[in-house]
Amino acid sequence: MRNKDGKIGIIIVLVLIILTALAAWFFAITRHFNLLEFPLFQSDDSEPAVIPGEVTPPDDGADPDNPDDPDTGDMAHSGQNGDITAPKEFDINILSIAAEFPDLFGQLNDVASDYNCAAVSLVVYDGDTGDYFTYEYGNANISESIKVATGTKFRIASLSKLVTAICALTLVDEGLIGLDIDVSNYFGYEVKNPHFPDTPITARMLMQHTSSIFDSGAFLVSRDNESSESVRYLIERGSSFRRNKPGTLFEYSNFGYAILGSLCERVTGKSLDTFAREVIFDPLGIDAAFVPKNLHDTQSIAVLYDDRHEVIQTVVAQLAVTESDTPGHDLHLAHANLTISAVDYAKILAMLGGGGELDGVRILSSELVNQMHDADVDAVSYNQGLATRYSVGDFIAREGFYWHTGSSHGSFSQNVYKLSPNRGVVVITTGAAVQRLESGMIDVCNDLSKAAWKVFG
C-alpha cells in the first residue's frame, strides 16, 4: 500500500513540474509576441480591454469613414503593430525610420505595461524636417473605454513652467520687463527677502529657482479667490523666504513660478491663460490652456489616475478650475496647471530648437532662446537655466541635452531635447507606478524616452 502511495506521489510531482514548465513556456511566447499586452483595467460595463500601441495622426479634420472626404487617403501608413500615420504635410522620413524597427511598439508597450500605466502619450519630433512620430497606450478614460489619441490633452504639471517662462520672456523681448531688474518695480510693492532687504529679486532668479523664495506652507494652502493681493500677503509675511541671499543658492520653487505668472498678469493686465494664448498658442496653432475650460476641445481631456488606476481628478473637476477676475492674483496656474497634448507641447520645443521660430512664426528672439539654455546654475544633479535643465550623460549618446519633468495629480511627464539637431521626446503618462531617479528624472518617462530615442536619436 505504501509503495502504491509513493508512486502516486511521484506522479503528482511530475505532473506539477510539467504544468509549471508549460505555463512558463506559454507566458514567454505570448510575452514575446505581445499577445498579453492589454491594459490591466477594463471598463465597468465589461467592454473588451483596449489593445495598446496604436499610433494615430494629429486630427486634420478628415473623416476616415467617409470615402468622399478629400483628405482621406493622403495619409502615409507603415508598420505592423498599429498604423504609423502622419498628415501629408509632414515629411515621411521619420515614418520610414519607424518602419525599420517594427519591434519598437512592443518595446514601448512593455515599458508602459511594466509600470502599470493607465495612459501614455509619447511624441518624437524633428523640428528641422517637421517630422512627428506619435505613440499612444491605454485609455484616457477607463470607465468609458476612451482610448488615448494623438490629440488627448493632459495636465502636464511642472512642464507648465517652460510655457510660463516663455510668456515672461516675450515681455523681455518687448522691453516691458527686464531679466535683471528688481521685480518690485512691476508689482508696486516690495518683493524682498527680509533677511537681505538690499538685494533685489529678479525675473531671472525666479526662472532659475535662485530667488530664495520657497514653497512655504502658507503658499501651499493659499487659494484665496476674494483678494487680488494674495502674492503681496504671502510675501510681506516673510515666511516664504530662506535665510540665503537671493541669487546664490538653487532651491526648486513652485511659488517662484507662481510669482512669475503673476508678474506677467500685472504687466499685461491680462490673465496668464489669455496672454499665453495670444503670444504662444494661437500663433503656433496649439490648443492648450492653463484654465482647461478655455480649451477649444474640452472633450479630449484625459482623466488623471493614481497607481491603482483610481480616479484622482475627473474631467469635470479639471473643467471647474477658475481664474481670478483680477490679473496678478492667481497662485495655482503658472507652475503646474497647463493642459496640452504631447504633440502640441513638442511644437513649443521645436520652436525653441528653431531659435524661437517655427514654420515662419517667431515667438522669441534667438538671443533670449540662447539665454534660456545657458544653464549656469549648479543644481547638484544637473545645471539649471531659465526653465530648462542641462545634463551630460548616457541618455543621448553621452552628449549634453536639455530636459524637465512634471509630477502632479497622477500625471507624470518629461521632455528631453537637443537644440542641434532640433530633436526631442515628450512623454506624458497617468496611473503609473513611478520613482524619481537620482538624476531627478522620472523612471517611467525616462525608460519610454530612451526606447524611442534609440530608434530616432
Summary of the structure (lengths in Angstrom):
residues: 457
radius of gyration: 24.7
end to end distance: 70.1
largest distance: 99.2
contacts: 1539
relative contact order: 0.14
helix: 35%
strand: 18%
